[in-house]
Amino acid sequence: MFWFLYYFLVIGISLISLKLFDKKILKVLFFSFFFSIMSTPWFISPGSESLAPIISILILENSILENHGIQRIFRPFFAIFFITFAVVYYFYYFRFKN
């Protein structure tokens, strides 16, 4: 139930980010960025079974947790970013032409 509400909030915040930009490509790029940074789940520490959004892992690793390497978070972020960018770009440009 928590993840459902969390993703609902993430989509809302990402849609609000569309209002910040005028150009279509910037809208798609920043929507994908905000959605990816807030919605990508990953393991809190290597070897654990607990998942958390990578934004919270980034904040914790840069402040109070021991450093396990930020590179481990970039792979899932970039994967979700490129998938989101491709899907949103396709629908925004080819399906909903104005």
Buried (B, 14 or more C-beta within 10 A) or exposed (E): EEEEEBBEEBBEBBEEBBEEBEEEEEBBBBBBBBBBBBBBBBBBBEEEEEEBBBBEBBEBBEEEEEEBEEEBBEEBBEEBBEEBBEEBBEEBEEEEEE
